[in-house]
Amino acid sequence: MNLRQALATLTLFAASLHLRAAEPARLRFIDPHEKTGSSQAVVVDGLALAHTAQLLPFDAQGKLVGKGDPDAQIQQVLNNLEAALVTARSDFEHAVKINVYVRTAKLTPEVQDALFWRFKNEVRPAVTIVESALPHPDAVVAMDAVAAVPKAGADVQRLRAATLAGNERVNHVAVLPAGPHVYVSGQASPKGNDLAQATRQTLDSLRATLKFLDLHDGQIVQVKAFLRPMTAVAEAEQEIVKSFGDRPVPPLVFVEWQSDLPIEIELVAAAPVPKEKAKEPIEFLTPPGVQASPVFSRVTRINHGKIVYVGGLVGQSDGKPAAQVQEVFASLGDLLKKTGSDVRHLAKGTYYVTDEETTRQFGEFRLKHYDPRRPPAASKAQVPGVGFPGKSLALDMIAVVP
């Protein structure tokens, strides 16, 4: 470790100590599970939220740590996550949500064990685990996180951590100020385009949506892309970076999906505080010229209310897809009730499915389950697995307590 890295590490440690001494975060953990270090849901009351990029097991020089050693990689990723959060004046004591991407479901118990040791106090974030190829061929795990920021300004901040590697144009973490924000559902270009062209066209479409919302690039907090193949991820990243010109690039997350489309991109962005308080905690919006859907909104805007992060819900049995879908939605309803929310106040859904039959059953059930006037913004991705053998569906949700 050189002098610059040592000073950066000391700075992060000092900042972390300051945060631990600060007033307790307004977080409520629903159905915490001691053995997995996670909760089924976390309720956030009026706090800014740091969103990290997807971080891999790299050291400060960008070299992979722990080739062939899953535990070493998991520990390195967790260290990198906390370094990014501390850069945003947060830390694991304020963790709200962790998204885990593993190369195989065999790693899920190791991830849960690592989380158990990292989150042994009352803080247990919601966790979603998905199987996916990763941006480095020898990496077996990657993660991104959301954490509360006790003290933050009124504008979006994009930050790079001195001890983390990666494209110098891409930030490791961004802070979403407390207050109104939007979730833009995954958008994609027409079939037949190569990955680079599809990325450019999708970004143009997303910017048209931002213009409709009277927003701009500087308010984007995180960009998440579902793409194929992961071996070409550098092409997508290059196009995203290029599209921002000389402006800072928000944190990026990549998941490999199984689709006839090369890429779909979603984003979360801050929104201006209205002059008068909106009556509805959530608005469900459709840009002009775009067909509305009864099962997902093109955009949802959260105006006020406590935010609920729900970890990846999977069925309790290893039954047929129809049974798993019913179990998952029943669990979601029960969980939302505990938080003080309900299905009509879902703001964002990310749905991971593993096969066509689950996709079909999920689509039919969603039609019956959602109010067609107010479905959440959403992305649906077919992936190799949802982190648990025998499970074919995982629901990753964000809601509002009205």
Secondary structure as UniProt FT lines:
FT   HELIX           3..21
FT   STRAND          27..33
FT   HELIX           34..36
FT   STRAND          38..44
FT   STRAND          48..52
FT   TURN            60..61
FT   TURN            67..68
FT   HELIX           70..87
FT   TURN            88..89
FT   HELIX           92..94
FT   STRAND          95..102
FT   HELIX           105..107
FT   HELIX           108..118
FT   STRAND          126..131
FT   TURN            137..138
FT   STRAND          141..149
FT   STRAND          157..159
FT   TURN            162..163
FT   TURN            168..169
FT   STRAND          173..176
FT   STRAND          181..187
FT   TURN            191..192
FT   HELIX           195..212
FT   TURN            213..214
FT   HELIX           217..219
FT   STRAND          220..227
FT   HELIX           230..232
FT   HELIX           233..243
FT   TURN            244..246
FT   STRAND          252..256
FT   STRAND          263..270
FT   STRAND          282..285
FT   TURN            288..289
FT   STRAND          299..302
FT   STRAND          306..313
FT   HELIX           321..339
FT   HELIX           343..345
FT   STRAND          346..353
FT   HELIX           356..369
FT   TURN            372..373
FT   STRAND          377..382
FT   TURN            389..390
FT   STRAND          393..401
//
